[in-house]
Structures are given as C-alpha cells and as structure tokens.
Amino acid sequence: MTTVALAAGIAVLGLDVNPLAAVVAVVWIGVTHAVIDRRWPVARWMAFARQAGFAQHGGAAQVDQTAHLTALAIAGLS
C-alpha cells in the first residue's frame, strides 16, 4: 500500500524521484516497522536506559512512536 501511495504521489505531483532511493526508503520503513512492533526492541532499550518504571506507566508506547518517527525521518533523508 505504501508503494502504491508513493507511486501515485510521484505521478500526480510530477516529482523526479530516484527509483532506487524510493525502494530503499520503502524497504527501510517496512523492516524497521516490523522490528519495532515486535516490542522486544523497545523493552530492551528501556531496560538498557534503566527506565522500567517509565515503561510500566505507559512510556513504552511513547518510545515505540518515537522509534517509528525516527525511522520515517531517516527514510525521508534518503
């Protein structure tokens, strides 16, 4: 679905997009989303950062969303 939306946006807006960069960005988004949503990377990160209390009070959801936004920002830079 992301690929279709990206292709439609490129066509409608008439953008000159490097196809390889677009493919890399879409793959990056898919892979990072799959890893982040497994939950264990967020749990391990919070344990490493000694934030177990924050995690128990809803902090894991905030860290999860921050990780997603960071991955999207990195994809946008490609």
Backbone as JSON Lines, residues from 0, in Angstrom:
{"i":0,"aa":"M","n":[0.81,-1.19,0.0],"ca":[0.0,0.0,0.0],"c":[0.86,1.26,0.0]}
{"i":1,"aa":"T","n":[1.93,1.24,0.77],"ca":[2.83,2.39,0.82],"c":[3.43,2.66,-0.55]}
{"i":2,"aa":"T","n":[3.81,1.6,-1.24],"ca":[4.4,1.74,-2.56],"c":[3.41,2.34,-3.55]}
{"i":3,"aa":"V","n":[2.17,1.9,-3.49],"ca":[1.14,2.44,-4.39],"c":[0.91,3.92,-4.1]}
{"i":4,"aa":"A","n":[0.81,4.28,-2.83],"ca":[0.61,5.68,-2.46],"c":[1.8,6.53,-2.89]}
{"i":5,"aa":"L","n":[3.01,6.01,-2.72],"ca":[4.2,6.73,-3.14],"c":[4.22,6.93,-4.64]}
{"i":6,"aa":"A","n":[3.91,5.88,-5.4],"ca":[3.88,5.98,-6.86],"c":[2.81,6.98,-7.32]}
{"i":7,"aa":"A","n":[1.65,6.94,-6.69],"ca":[0.57,7.87,-7.06],"c":[0.98,9.31,-6.76]}
{"i":8,"aa":"G","n":[1.58,9.53,-5.61],"ca":[2.04,10.87,-5.26],"c":[3.09,11.39,-6.21]}
{"i":9,"aa":"I","n":[4.01,10.54,-6.6],"ca":[5.05,10.94,-7.55],"c":[4.42,11.3,-8.89]}
{"i":10,"aa":"A","n":[3.47,10.48,-9.36],"ca":[2.82,10.72,-10.65],"c":[1.99,12.0,-10.63]}
{"i":11,"aa":"V","n":[1.19,12.17,-9.59],"ca":[0.3,13.34,-9.51],"c":[1.09,14.63,-9.38]}
{"i":12,"aa":"L","n":[2.12,14.6,-8.57],"ca":[2.91,15.81,-8.33],"c":[4.0,16.03,-9.36]}
{"i":13,"aa":"G","n":[4.24,15.04,-10.2],"ca":[5.26,15.17,-11.24],"c":[6.66,15.3,-10.67]}
{"i":14,"aa":"L","n":[6.94,14.58,-9.61],"ca":[8.24,14.66,-8.96],"c":[9.28,13.8,-9.67]}
{"i":15,"aa":"D","n":[10.52,14.25,-9.6],"ca":[11.64,13.48,-10.13],"c":[12.28,12.74,-8.96]}
{"i":16,"aa":"V","n":[11.94,11.47,-8.81],"ca":[12.41,10.67,-7.68],"c":[13.3,9.55,-8.17]}
{"i":17,"aa":"N","n":[14.43,9.39,-7.49],"ca":[15.34,8.3,-7.8],"c":[14.66,6.99,-7.4]}
{"i":18,"aa":"P","n":[14.4,6.08,-8.36],"ca":[13.7,4.84,-8.03],"c":[14.41,3.99,-6.97]}
{"i":19,"aa":"L","n":[15.73,3.93,-7.03],"ca":[16.48,3.15,-6.05],"c":[16.3,3.74,-4.65]}
{"i":20,"aa":"A","n":[16.37,5.05,-4.53],"ca":[16.18,5.69,-3.23],"c":[14.77,5.43,-2.7]}
{"i":21,"aa":"A","n":[13.78,5.45,-3.58],"ca":[12.4,5.18,-3.17],"c":[12.25,3.74,-2.67]}
{"i":22,"aa":"V","n":[12.85,2.81,-3.38],"ca":[12.77,1.4,-2.97],"c":[13.47,1.2,-1.63]}
{"i":23,"aa":"V","n":[14.64,1.79,-1.48],"ca":[15.38,1.67,-0.22],"c":[14.56,2.25,0.93]}
{"i":24,"aa":"A","n":[13.93,3.41,0.71],"ca":[13.13,4.03,1.76],"c":[11.94,3.16,2.14]}
{"i":25,"aa":"V","n":[11.24,2.6,1.16],"ca":[10.08,1.76,1.44],"c":[10.49,0.48,2.18]}
{"i":26,"aa":"V","n":[11.59,-0.12,1.77],"ca":[12.09,-1.33,2.45],"c":[12.5,-0.98,3.88]}
{"i":27,"aa":"W","n":[13.21,0.13,4.04],"ca":[13.63,0.58,5.37],"c":[12.42,0.76,6.3]}
{"i":28,"aa":"I","n":[11.38,1.44,5.8],"ca":[10.18,1.66,6.59],"c":[9.53,0.33,6.98]}
{"i":29,"aa":"G","n":[9.43,-0.58,6.03],"ca":[8.81,-1.88,6.31],"c":[9.58,-2.7,7.33]}
{"i":30,"aa":"V","n":[10.89,-2.76,7.17],"ca":[11.72,-3.56,8.08],"c":[11.74,-2.95,9.48]}
{"i":31,"aa":"T","n":[11.97,-1.65,9.57],"ca":[12.02,-1.04,10.89],"c":[10.67,-1.11,11.59]}
{"i":32,"aa":"H","n":[9.59,-0.95,10.85],"ca":[8.26,-1.05,11.44],"c":[8.03,-2.46,12.0]}
{"i":33,"aa":"A","n":[8.42,-3.46,11.24],"ca":[8.25,-4.85,11.7],"c":[9.08,-5.12,12.96]}
{"i":34,"aa":"V","n":[10.3,-4.62,13.0],"ca":[11.16,-4.86,14.16],"c":[10.64,-4.11,15.39]}
{"i":35,"aa":"I","n":[10.3,-2.83,15.21],"ca":[9.83,-2.04,16.35],"c":[8.55,-2.64,16.93]}
{"i":36,"aa":"D","n":[7.65,-3.09,16.07],"ca":[6.38,-3.62,16.55],"c":[6.48,-5.0,17.19]}
{"i":37,"aa":"R","n":[7.64,-5.59,17.2],"ca":[7.82,-6.85,17.93],"c":[7.84,-6.6,19.42]}
{"i":38,"aa":"R","n":[8.01,-5.37,19.82],"ca":[8.0,-4.89,21.21],"c":[9.29,-5.18,21.99]}
{"i":39,"aa":"W","n":[9.98,-6.27,21.68],"ca":[11.18,-6.56,22.46],"c":[12.28,-5.52,22.25]}
{"i":40,"aa":"P","n":[12.44,-4.9,21.06],"ca":[13.49,-3.88,20.97],"c":[13.22,-2.68,21.88]}
{"i":41,"aa":"V","n":[11.94,-2.29,21.97],"ca":[11.59,-1.17,22.85],"c":[11.81,-1.56,24.31]}
{"i":42,"aa":"A","n":[11.4,-2.77,24.67],"ca":[11.58,-3.24,26.05],"c":[13.07,-3.31,26.41]}
{"i":43,"aa":"R","n":[13.88,-3.81,25.5],"ca":[15.32,-3.89,25.78],"c":[15.95,-2.51,25.88]}
{"i":44,"aa":"W","n":[15.53,-1.61,24.99],"ca":[16.06,-0.25,25.03],"c":[15.73,0.4,26.37]}
{"i":45,"aa":"M","n":[14.48,0.22,26.82],"ca":[14.07,0.85,28.07],"c":[14.77,0.21,29.27]}
{"i":46,"aa":"A","n":[15.03,-1.08,29.2],"ca":[15.78,-1.73,30.27],"c":[17.22,-1.23,30.29]}
{"i":47,"aa":"F","n":[17.82,-1.1,29.09],"ca":[19.18,-0.59,28.98],"c":[19.28,0.84,29.54]}
{"i":48,"aa":"A","n":[18.25,1.64,29.26],"ca":[18.23,3.03,29.72],"c":[17.75,3.16,31.16]}
{"i":49,"aa":"R","n":[17.5,2.02,31.8],"ca":[17.05,1.98,33.2],"c":[15.75,2.78,33.38]}
{"i":50,"aa":"Q","n":[14.79,2.5,32.49],"ca":[13.51,3.2,32.53],"c":[12.34,2.24,32.73]}
{"i":51,"aa":"A","n":[12.53,1.21,33.54],"ca":[11.48,0.21,33.77],"c":[10.22,0.85,34.36]}
{"i":52,"aa":"G","n":[10.39,1.78,35.26],"ca":[9.24,2.46,35.86],"c":[8.45,3.25,34.84]}
{"i":53,"aa":"F","n":[9.16,3.95,33.96],"ca":[8.51,4.71,32.9],"c":[7.76,3.78,31.96]}
{"i":54,"aa":"A","n":[8.36,2.64,31.66],"ca":[7.73,1.66,30.77],"c":[6.43,1.13,31.38]}
{"i":55,"aa":"Q","n":[6.41,0.91,32.66],"ca":[5.22,0.37,33.33],"c":[4.08,1.39,33.4]}
{"i":56,"aa":"H","n":[4.39,2.64,33.2],"ca":[3.37,3.69,33.28],"c":[3.07,4.29,31.91]}
{"i":57,"aa":"G","n":[3.17,3.48,30.86],"ca":[2.8,3.93,29.52],"c":[3.93,4.49,28.69]}
{"i":58,"aa":"G","n":[5.12,4.52,29.22],"ca":[6.25,5.09,28.49],"c":[6.67,4.29,27.27]}
{"i":59,"aa":"A","n":[6.41,2.98,27.29],"ca":[6.8,2.15,26.15],"c":[6.11,2.59,24.87]}
{"i":60,"aa":"A","n":[4.85,3.01,24.97],"ca":[4.12,3.47,23.79],"c":[4.75,4.73,23.22]}
{"i":61,"aa":"Q","n":[5.22,5.61,24.08],"ca":[5.88,6.84,23.62],"c":[7.21,6.52,22.95]}
{"i":62,"aa":"V","n":[7.96,5.61,23.54],"ca":[9.24,5.22,22.95],"c":[9.0,4.52,21.62]}
{"i":63,"aa":"D","n":[7.96,3.68,21.54],"ca":[7.59,3.0,20.3],"c":[7.32,4.01,19.19]}
{"i":64,"aa":"Q","n":[6.5,5.01,19.48],"ca":[6.16,6.0,18.47],"c":[7.36,6.86,18.09]}
{"i":65,"aa":"T","n":[8.21,7.17,19.04],"ca":[9.43,7.92,18.75],"c":[10.34,7.13,17.82]}
{"i":66,"aa":"A","n":[10.42,5.83,18.04],"ca":[11.23,4.97,17.17],"c":[10.67,4.96,15.75]}
{"i":67,"aa":"H","n":[9.33,4.89,15.64],"ca":[8.72,4.92,14.31],"c":[8.99,6.25,13.6]}
{"i":68,"aa":"L","n":[8.84,7.35,14.32],"ca":[9.08,8.67,13.71],"c":[10.54,8.84,13.31]}
{"i":69,"aa":"T","n":[11.44,8.31,14.12],"ca":[12.86,8.38,13.78],"c":[13.15,7.59,12.5]}
{"i":70,"aa":"A","n":[12.56,6.4,12.39],"ca":[12.75,5.59,11.17],"c":[12.18,6.32,9.95]}
{"i":71,"aa":"L","n":[11.03,6.96,10.1],"ca":[10.44,7.71,8.97],"c":[11.32,8.9,8.6]}
{"i":72,"aa":"A","n":[11.87,9.59,9.59],"ca":[12.75,10.71,9.3],"c":[14.0,10.25,8.54]}
{"i":73,"aa":"I","n":[14.55,9.13,8.95],"ca":[15.73,8.6,8.24],"c":[15.35,8.22,6.81]}
{"i":74,"aa":"A","n":[14.19,7.62,6.63],"ca":[13.74,7.27,5.27],"c":[13.55,8.52,4.43]}
{"i":75,"aa":"G","n":[13.05,9.58,5.03],"ca":[12.85,10.82,4.3],"c":[14.15,11.47,3.85]}
{"i":76,"aa":"L","n":[15.23,11.14,4.5],"ca":[16.53,11.7,4.13],"c":[17.19,10.96,2.99]}
{"i":77,"aa":"S","n":[16.65,9.8,2.61],"ca":[17.28,9.02,1.54],"c":[16.97,9.58,0.17]}
